[in-house]
């Protein structure tokens, strides 16, 4: 897998373009933010989206919050760009994510979406 490591962070989206899956929608993730500002999702939906996009779901699972956030925020921005409905939890998390992970692939997409 073509991935870039930054201090134990492996970007599962490195060199990939996210395509919306046929069998799951962003709302299927059932995003939640816990008390530590960590993202929680329905892993069954995320696994399906990862497989659809040739992303190793185990890499996302074991990569911690940063890997999970990169994939989820990339999915969310793609979802919005294709006319999907805003998700209040994802919007809140994107603000947290933007501040925490400025050097990630999803940040680049976030900047382009805001332009």
Protein Blocks (a to p, Z undefined) as FASTA:
>chain_A
ZZddeehiacfkgopacdddfkbcfklnopacdfkopacddfklmmmmmmmnopafklmm
mnojmlmmmmmmmmmmmmmmnopacdfklmmmmmmmmmmmmmbmklmmmmmmmZZ
